[in-house]
Amino acid sequence: MSRLIEKQIRKTDIFGRWGGEEFIIITPALKTEKAVKFAEKIRNCIEEHQFDEDKKITVSIGVAEYKDDQSSEAIINRADKALYRAKRAGRNRVEKY
């Protein structure tokens, strides 16, 4: 899945593992609405990909935009809240904060 995501991101984006089953993508210069569209592109790409396993893999994604004078912890917290909202709403979706 990581290789699939790496093919979708721009050279200016930063992609990495954030936790056990969580990843983070930092997308400089993308405002919220464009970041949501970008996240939907990644979500669709993963959902439609035929992985080696014989099961469907989907992702839930939380999006948050940097706000002036906000710490990195605060941004991550907002993205995490959006992620859990996506999971509670049925998974395989993108939510913004």
N, C-alpha and C positions, 0 to 999 in steps of 0.2 A: 504494500500500500504506500509505503514511503516513496518508492521510486515513481509510482504513479503521480503522487502529489508533486514531487520535485519537477516533473515534466510540465505541470500546470502553472507553477509560480514564475514570477519574473526574476531577473538577476538581482534586482534591488530588494527582493523579499528575503526574509530570514525564516527558515523552517527548522523546527527541532522537536524533540520529544519533551513533553512537559511533565508527564507523570506516567504511571503504569500503562494506561491505555489512552492517554491524552497527548495531543500534539499542539503546538502553537505556531502560528504564522504571523509575522509582523510585516505589514504591508505599508511601507512609507508612502505618503502622499495620496492615499486612497481615503476619501471621505466615506461616511457610513453607508450611503446607498450604493456606491460603487463596490465597497468592501462586501456588502451583502450579496451583490450580483456575482462577485468573484467567489465567495463562499458557496453559493448555489452551483456555480460551475464545477467546483471541486466535489461537492456532494453528489451531483449528477454523474460525474465522471467515475466516482467510486461505485455508485449504485449500478451503473451500466457495465462496469468492467467484469469480464469473465475471469475470476481468480482460479487458481489451480484446484482449490477445494470445490466441492460440489454444493456449496451453500452461498447464499446471497450475503454480501457485506454492505452495510450502510453506516453512515456517520451522522451525528448530531453536531451542530456547529454554533458557537456563540460568538457574536461580533460586538466589539466595543471600540469607540474612536477616542484617540488621545484628546484630552482637554487641557488647556493652559494650566500650568502650576499643579498638575496632577502627578502623583507618584506612580511608578511602574506597578507597585502593589495594588493601587486603586484601580488602574486600568485592567489588570489581570482579574481582580475581584469582580468587576463589572462584566467582563467577558465570561467568567465562570458562572455568574448568575444567569446570563443569557443562555449558556450551554445547558444548565440544569432546567431552565424553562423549556428548551427544545426537547429535552428528554421527557419531562413531565407531559408535554403536549403530544407525545406519541412517537418520538424519535424520528430519525431520518429527515431532519429539517434544520433550517437556519433560523436563529432568533437574534435580534439585536437588542442592545441595552440602550 
